[in-house]
Amino acid sequence: MMKIQRDEHGKKGAFFIEEEGEWIAEMTYFKSGESEITIDHTEVDAKLRGEGIAGDLVAEAVKYARANGLKIKATCKYAKKELDANPEFSDVLA
């Protein structure tokens, strides 16, 4: 499993996987309320596609939301589909 990191500055943030100083997978979000984030983009390098990395990024966002009392919205089609398809994520849906 690759290490998922989080970077946040101001209202924007990202969960990402870095390899040799380059982000090879990322899922960006922005703070859309006091206790809410909106995932707006997910991108995984072509060489990693099909390995479930994007799903891992969504799961990491859910873990982060739970730990910090946040709700999640998604305008990113992939993240929205992933969040809606997993009943175990329903507790963090905005």
N, C-alpha and C positions, 0 to 999 in steps of 0.2 A: 504494500500500500504506500502510495506516495504521500508525502507530508503536505497537508493543506494548511496554508497560512492565511491570516487576515490582515488587511491593511485598511485603515480608516483615517480620513482627515476631513474635518468639517462635517458636512452632511452626506458625503459620499464614502463608499467603502467597497471592498472586494474580498472575496475568498479566492485564493489562487494557489497554483502549484508552480514552483520555480525550478528550473533546471539550468545550470550553468549561467545564472544571472538573468535568465529570460523566463517570462511567464508563459508556460505552455498550456495552461488551462486557467480560465478565470470566470467568475460569476460576479457581476457588479450589482450594487444596490445603492439606494439612497434612503435617508431617513425621511419618512413621509408623515411623521407625527411624533408626539412625545415618546410613545412606546410602540412604534411601528416602523418597519422597513419595507421597501418595495424592491424586489429583485427585477432588474430591467434588462439584463443581458447575460447570456451564458455562451462561452466559446471554448472549444477544446481543439488543440492542435491536431491536424489530420492523422499524425502518426499514433495518436492515443485513442482515436475514435473506436467505439465498439467495446471499450474496456470498462464502461460504467463510471467513468470519471465524472461526467456531468451530474449523474445521480449522487455521487459521493459529495460533490460540492453542495447540492441541495440539502442533503442530510446534515452536512456540517452547518449550514445556515440555520436549520431547524434546531440543532443542538445549541448553537449560539443564542437563538431566540429564547429557547427554554431557560437557559442559564441566566439570561438578562431580563426576563419578563417582557419580551417583545412579541408582537404579532407580525405575521408576514403577509404581504400582498405580492402578486407577481404580474408584471406586464410582459415579461419574457415568456413566450409561448411554451418553451421547453419546461421551465421551472413551474409554470402554472399547471401544466399537464402532470408533472411529477408530484406536485403538492396535492392536487385533486385526486390523483390515483391511489394515494397511500393514506388509508384511514388513520394510521398511527400518527400522521402529521396534523390531523384536524384540530388538535389543541392549540396550534400556533397560527392557524389561518385567521386573517383579519376579516 
